Amino acid sequence: MKKPKTHKIKDIKFLKQEDNYLTNGTKVSGFYTNDINALKMDFVFPAGRAFQPKAFLSSLCNSILREGSNKHPNSAEIEEQLDYYGIFVQQKIEAYWSIYSFYIPLMYLDKALPLIHEILFDPIIDQVSIDFLKERSKAVLAKNLKKPAHLARHHAMKLLWGENHPMGTFPNANDLDNINRNDFLTFYENHYAKNAFKLYIAGKLPHTYLAKIDSLFGQHKTEEIQFDNTLNLKQTKPETFVKKEEKQVQTALYWTSPCIAPGHKDYFDFKIANTIFGDYFGSRLMSNIREEKAYTYGIYSSISPKSIGSNISIKTEVGKEYLEDTVHQINYEIDRMHKELMNKDELDLVKNYMSGELLSVFDGVFHHASVLRYLDEMNLDFSYYTNYIKRIHSITAEEIQEVAKKYLNTDNFHKILIG
């Protein structure tokens, strides 16, 4: 059987970006194509977890917008309208952003735009909806607090950010009881109604619709709320937290540490080194601890880039009898990254994998808009990815070893073990 021909991915072809501005100064970043009769609109508000004065408030406020507007006063009516016009909605809360994504058939765009405006800018935020969301959140929380992996993550965030930081607060049911309607109204007013939002559009959009979008979304007075930079992630003394749960069969392991962010001169090298170490299915952690030892279904080392601070985390769940050796093997693989040069076959495999992953990131017009949102948050542009793929091809085993010595160190991690 003849092997298929292969070739290196040398560059990425980006779709053309078109920027427009609404009357209130809101930037509309667009990628337009006639290939599909649909479009995606991402409304991005600075209303993420880092802004919340009380635990749960950012996610609850994100959820309540679909619970009713002044025209359609309950969630059933809102959902009926969305279903009727074939509008699919995704909601997401991140560290900095609250995101509402709408996927809209072009034929119903005239009907969709006023409905979207209702949801985002004319919610009723009534007590009935607040009570419902709080009770639902309590039920989910009670279930999650029985899971070692969930507990480990929250303890990790508390050590990483600090327990007085909005990102590090350990949630409990009392936090939900302490949120009142005024908290919702104030948070919504400050971070949705008055704050400068961003709009990303991808797909087919006749340019005549830009005026319609402006008439709905460009008339709100907005102001840029400044983020408190003292809340940015800081390096702290690493701590260890161990909690034994006799009823649990497995132990959740969660190590985390602040790390360099995209835009740093060493970031590409560090990202490549971490991929080799633990960020894909064929990584050294997976090959050792999953494939050879069979201690776990999966173990990963991942980098979480954020505008307010990036971190690296190692996560897994293992049987209690395998925990001690799992920790030993993680340290062993870190030590290998420091002391052993990787061979050409392994390096070529990782380079091909990462090149293919980058191509998939830009697969389609909708993905381009998501990538641009990420680049805007990190204050980067598309040249970031051009430079990234060049670095994937040019990096050497020696350079990977050096960056691993510099940034991948077991003594830097907060270490949490629960189970």
Disulfide bonds with the S-S distance in Angstrom:
none
